[in-house]
Amino acid sequence: MAAAVRVRLRSNEGLTAFGFALHGDGFLLRRDEADLLLARSAQERAVVKPYRGGRDLTDRARDLFVIDFGYMTEDEARRFPLAFQRVADLVKPERDANARQSIREFWWRFGWPRRELRDALLGISTYIATTETAKHRTFSMIDAAVAPDHMVVSIATDSHFVLGILSSEAHRTWSLAVGGTLEDRPRYNKSLCFDPFPFPDPAPALRTKIAEVANHLDTHRKAALARDERVTMTGMYNVVEKLRSDEALTTKERAIHEIAACGILRDLHDELDKLVAEAYGWPWPMEREEILERLVALHDERVEEEKRGIIRWLRPEYQIPRFAPEQAEAILALDESEKPAKKRSKKSKAADSSDEAPKPTATPWPATAVEQISAISALIAQQSRSAAEVAAAFAGARTELVTRHLDTLALMGEVTLGPDARYQASRKAA
């Protein structure tokens, strides 16, 4: 099975990444430590983030935080003195003995800071996460402010439609077949489970239905976890599994069932499975072997489609400019060619005949946050500018929003703020 689906689909490109490998427990903070640090210096909030590991997704969140300097230089990281001092005291001694040069030299950064993940999370408020190994394959919507551990597979989209497909029996069957196991636990190999997986492409109304049920599913589980400390994600799905097989529940499972309303959780999955089957154009229910046969056949069809240039992007506004810029240029050219020609006024004709050079016009402000951040980064790369000057370079840009985008780029280490309040491009470390 796995050999048949090793061809990755471009439609899914660039959306999955493992989380951050810290290489130093000193980066981590308990809730009380984070609260104390932030009470002493509110500016440290820019580098102190909520943290989730694989166990936080399958069990209960441990309420941990992490100090994240991103790709900052050492001088930039020192602007957050309390966080920097903690990392210097607790991480640097361990890093000094590390055999890898980059880990020794950039001791204030994570061992694997994951630039591709940071880039992909720009412009979205939530993303989808699953742990690499787990008894039950579940996907959750996570706030984009949360830093994921290296055992968490992050999927950079805020689409509840995508969450619904991933949470369905169709994708679970696929991932169990191709992902393999670690010891006795199924493993989610992103290059096999996600990258080649053929998503359905239904009509908008059906997409909306799937998204609504997926949102309900995600909300139901989070409410149950918040309701009682005895409830865990694994515990809920142990109960659902027994409900499906009519197996008797233990006393502990009966309590979880009553607190988390696991019967409703099972029903939401049943509803989601029917809708996803409809999105694929399948009858339902189906046996495991038939699901796999249909998915493999659809995968092969999509491979042939993409050879002809038909790509069903999952997040086109992010993927096309990065992975298919020729498509973006073609779309832009088509858009321009379809615009009606404007009648020229007498004033404009007179200006053409004059010897004066035309006045420069501001660049249109991009529509999406990702495009805005990319445009700002490109502008700063040409010449250092203040936030107001950047805003003035784009028609329709607000200085307040531009400043937030510049702060994001600074946190990523893409730009630095000079003493003259002007931003300039950073020198990226190799």
Secondary structure, DSSP 8 states (H G I E B T S, - for coil): -GGGG-S--GGGTT-EEE-BB-S-GGGEE-HHHHHHHHHH-GGGGGTEEEEE-HHHHHS----EEEE--TT--HHHHTTSHHHHHHHHHHTHHHHTT-SSHHHHHTTTS-SB--HHHHHHHTT-SEEEEEESB-SS---EEEETTSEEBTTEEEE----HHHHHHHTSHHHHHHHHHHH-EETTEEB--HHHHTTT-------HHHHHHHHHHHHHHHHHHHHHHHH-TT--HHHHHHHHHHHHHT----HHHHHHHHHHTHHHHHHHHHHHHHHHHHHHT--SS--HHHHHHHHHHHHHHHHHHHHTT----SSHHHHHHHH-HHHHHHHHHHHHHHS------HHHHHHHHSSS------EE--SSHHHHHHHHHHHHHHS-B-HHHHHHTEET--HHHHHHHHHHHHHTTSEEE-TTS-EEE-----
